[in-house]
């Protein structure tokens, strides 16, 4: 199998990252089917993909005809068997829980053709944690995307049982959708960039949960010194607070570290309120006009979050 044989891409999980991955695949000519648990979820996701398309248009990366063509290549289905039919390539973006991922892959192993390549977009887990559950560990690896509005860098991370030719095929596929490939030599929780980013998140959350400084001042410290347009809590809003909480809570429970659990609990108060960041218009900041993007934020002028 070569990249030219890939025609239909199946996206498992129609959340923020699934939407972005599906849209970019369709934008580059692939037929895409989005799968999730209900048509209500999928209809909302399709509308958000249209909105994402208008963002790409505003950035000059797509015109109106291109958006129409892209969305015409996207279909949605809550029927697992129908979604899996004739799939050549799978990208999974379900919650960051190895048991959930294992169950989803096991289900789709029985539904997808034998040739289908499976990939996971996991942020902090490693593929060997659920490779056996895929039923095709030799045709499975991590293909991890960052926010596709801001970055076209992807990580390709095989596990020890991934076939070499499959790694090469996944790399070729990533390049075919305009991505810059970072190839990992071995499994590593958090890949490359995310290891650095997660340490930033841990530091920021620890400062906030200990009430050393406010969320806004912690962001101002980072932005002011590093001369960036966004700080760690603003980035968390963009990633999605439910995702950051899932990862933080998972590792806190696994390590038994009290400070890690305090950081998870600090995040959970926002998750419990449904304040998940950018995608819900409310997280540490309010969107679409967050305080950190306003004039005067760095100098400490009073403003709403």
C-alpha positions in Angstrom: 0.0 0.0 0.0 1.2 3.5 -0.9 -0.1 6.9 -0.1 -1.7 7.0 -3.6 -3.9 4.1 -2.5 -5.5 6.1 0.4 -8.7 7.7 -0.7 -11.1 7.5 2.3 -10.0 8.8 5.7 -12.1 7.9 8.8 -12.0 10.3 11.7 -12.9 8.7 15.1 -14.1 11.5 17.4 -15.6 14.7 16.1 -14.3 17.1 18.7 -12.0 20.0 18.1 -9.0 18.1 16.9 -11.1 15.6 14.9 -12.8 18.5 13.1 -9.4 20.1 12.3 -7.8 16.9 11.1 -10.9 15.9 9.0 -11.1 19.4 7.4 -7.4 19.5 6.4 -7.6 16.0 5.0 -10.7 17.0 2.9 -9.0 20.2 1.9 -6.2 18.2 0.4 -8.5 16.0 -1.7 -9.3 13.0 0.6 -12.8 11.8 1.1 -13.5 12.1 4.9 -16.1 10.5 7.1 -16.5 11.8 10.6 -17.7 9.3 13.2 -19.0 10.0 16.7 -21.7 8.6 19.1 -24.6 10.7 17.9 -25.8 12.7 14.9 -26.4 15.7 17.1 -22.7 15.8 18.0 -21.8 15.3 14.3 -24.1 18.0 13.0 -22.6 20.5 15.4 -19.1 19.3 14.4 -20.0 19.8 10.7 -21.1 23.4 11.4 -17.9 24.1 13.3 -15.9 22.7 10.3 -17.7 25.2 8.1 -16.6 27.9 10.5 -13.1 26.6 10.5 -13.2 26.8 6.7 -14.1 30.4 6.9 -11.0 30.9 9.1 -8.8 29.3 6.4 -10.4 31.6 3.9 -9.7 34.7 6.0 -6.0 33.5 6.2 -5.9 33.3 2.4 -5.5 29.5 2.4 -8.8 28.7 0.8 -11.3 30.4 -1.5 -15.1 30.1 -1.5 -15.0 27.4 -4.2 -12.4 25.5 -2.3 -14.5 25.6 0.9 -17.5 24.2 -1.0 -15.3 21.4 -2.5 -13.8 20.6 0.8 -17.1 20.3 2.7 -18.5 18.3 -0.2 -15.8 15.6 0.6 -16.9 15.4 4.2 -19.6 13.1 5.4 -20.9 12.2 8.9 -22.1 9.0 10.4 -23.0 7.7 13.8 -23.3 4.2 12.3 -19.9 2.6 13.1 -20.2 -0.1 10.4 -21.2 2.4 7.7 -18.4 4.8 8.7 -15.8 2.0 8.6 -16.8 0.7 5.2 -13.9 1.1 2.7 -11.8 3.2 5.1 -8.1 3.3 4.0 -6.8 5.4 6.9 -8.0 6.0 10.4 -7.2 9.0 12.7 -8.5 8.7 16.3 -9.2 11.6 18.6 -11.3 10.2 21.4 -10.8 11.1 25.1 -7.3 10.7 26.6 -8.1 7.4 28.4 -6.3 4.3 27.2 -9.3 2.1 28.1 -11.6 4.2 25.9 -9.1 4.3 23.0 -8.5 0.5 23.3 -12.3 -0.2 23.2 -12.8 2.1 20.1 -9.9 0.5 18.2 -11.1 -3.0 19.0 -14.6 -2.1 17.7 -13.3 -0.7 14.5 -10.8 -3.5 13.9 -13.8 -5.7 13.4 -15.4 -3.2 11.0 -12.6 -1.8 8.9 -10.9 -3.6 5.9 -7.7 -5.5 6.7 -5.6 -3.0 4.8 -6.7 0.0 6.9 -4.0 1.9 8.7 -4.8 2.9 12.2 -3.4 6.1 13.9 -3.9 7.8 17.2 -3.8 11.5 17.8 -3.2 11.0 21.5 -1.5 13.9 23.2 0.2 12.3 26.2 -0.2 8.5 25.9 1.9 6.1 23.8 0.6 3.7 21.2 2.0 0.6 22.9 -0.5 1.1 25.7 -3.4 0.0 23.4 -1.6 -1.4 20.3 -2.8 -5.0 20.9 -6.4 -3.8 21.2 -6.2 -2.5 17.6 -6.0 -6.1 16.3 -3.4 -4.8 13.9 -0.4 -3.6 15.9 1.9 -3.7 12.9 -0.4 -1.2 11.1 -0.7 1.2 14.0 1.2 4.2 15.2 0.7 7.7 16.6 0.1 10.5 14.2 -0.2 13.6 16.4 -1.4 17.0 15.2 -1.1 20.3 17.0 -3.7 23.1 16.5 -4.0 23.2 12.7 -4.9 26.8 12.7 -1.5 27.7 14.1 0.8 24.8 13.1 1.5 22.3 10.4 3.9 20.2 12.5 3.0 16.6 13.2 4.7 13.9 15.2 4.9 10.3 13.9 5.6 7.9 16.7 5.7 4.2 16.1 5.6 1.6 18.8 8.1 -1.4 18.8 5.6 -3.5 16.8 4.9 -1.0 14.0 6.1 -2.2 10.6 8.7 0.0 9.0 6.8 0.4 5.8 3.7 1.6 7.7 5.8 4.3 9.4 6.9 5.4 6.0 3.3 5.4 4.7 2.1 7.5 7.6 4.9 10.0 7.0 4.0 10.2 3.3 0.3 10.7 4.2 1.2 13.5 6.6 3.2 15.2 3.9 0.4 14.8 1.4 -1.8 17.0 3.7 0.8 19.7 4.0 2.4 18.7 7.3 6.0 18.9 8.5 6.9 15.5 10.0 8.8 15.1 13.3 9.8 11.4 13.4 10.4 10.0 16.9 13.0 7.2 17.2 11.2 5.8 20.2 8.0 6.1 22.2 7.9 9.2 24.4 5.0 10.4 26.4 4.2 13.9 25.0 6.3 13.5 21.9 8.7 16.5 21.5 6.9 19.8 21.7 4.2 18.6 24.1 6.8 17.5 26.6 8.0 21.1 26.8 4.5 22.5 26.7 3.2 20.2 29.5 6.0 21.3 31.8 5.0 24.8 31.1 1.4 23.9 32.0 2.5 22.1 35.2 4.5 25.1 36.3 1.6 27.5 35.6 -1.0 25.3 37.3 1.2 24.8 40.3 1.6 28.6 40.8 -2.1 29.1 40.4 -3.3 26.2 42.6 -1.0 27.4 45.3 -2.3 31.0 44.8 1.2 32.3 44.3 -0.2 34.7 41.6 -3.4 35.1 39.6 -3.9 33.3 36.3 -3.7 36.7 34.5 -0.4 37.7 36.2 1.1 34.2 35.5 0.3 34.7 31.8 1.6 38.3 31.9 4.9 37.1 33.3 5.3 34.6 30.5 4.1 36.9 27.7 6.2 39.9 29.0 9.5 38.0 29.3 9.1 35.7 26.3 7.5 38.4 24.1 4.7 36.1 23.1 1.1 36.9 22.2 -0.4 34.3 24.6 0.5 32.8 27.9 0.1 29.3 29.3 -3.5 29.7 30.5 -4.5 31.2 27.2 -2.9 28.2 25.5 -4.8 25.8 27.7 -8.0 27.5 26.6 -7.0 26.9 23.0 -6.1 23.2 23.7 -9.4 22.8 25.6 -9.6 22.6 29.4 -11.3 19.2 29.3 -8.3 17.8 27.4 -5.8 19.4 29.8 -7.8 18.2 32.8 -8.0 14.6 31.5 -4.3 14.4 31.0 -3.4 16.1 34.3 -5.9 14.0 36.3 -4.7 10.7 34.6 -1.1 11.3 35.5 -1.9 12.6 38.9 -3.8 9.4 39.8 -1.1 7.3 38.2 1.7 9.0 40.1 -0.1 9.6 43.3 1.5 13.1 43.5 -0.5 15.5 45.7 0.5 18.6 43.8 -0.4 17.0 40.5 -3.8 16.2 41.9 -4.2 19.7 43.2 -3.5 21.0 39.7 -6.1 18.6 38.3 -8.7 19.8 40.9 -7.9 23.4 40.0 -8.8 22.6 36.4 -11.9 20.5 37.3 -13.7 23.5 38.7 -13.8 25.0 35.2 -14.7 21.7 33.5 -17.6 21.1 35.9 -19.0 24.4 34.9 -18.7 23.6 31.2 -16.1 26.4 30.9 -13.8 24.4 28.5 -12.0 27.3 26.9 -12.2 28.7 23.4 -14.7 26.1 22.1 -17.3 27.1 24.7 -16.4 30.8 24.6 -15.4 30.7 28.3 -12.5 29.2 30.1 -9.7 31.1 31.9 -10.7 33.9 29.5 -13.8 34.9 27.7 -13.9 34.6 23.9 -13.9 35.8 21.1 -12.3 38.9 22.8 -9.9 37.5 25.5 -8.3 40.0 27.8 -4.8 38.8 26.9 -5.3 40.1 23.3 -6.4 43.5 24.4 -4.2 46.6 24.6 -3.1 47.2 28.2 -3.1 43.6 29.3 0.7 43.4 29.8 0.8 46.7 31.7 -1.9 45.4 34.1 -4.8 47.7 33.2 -8.0 46.3 34.7 -10.1 44.3 32.3 -12.5 41.3 32.3 -10.9 37.9 31.7 
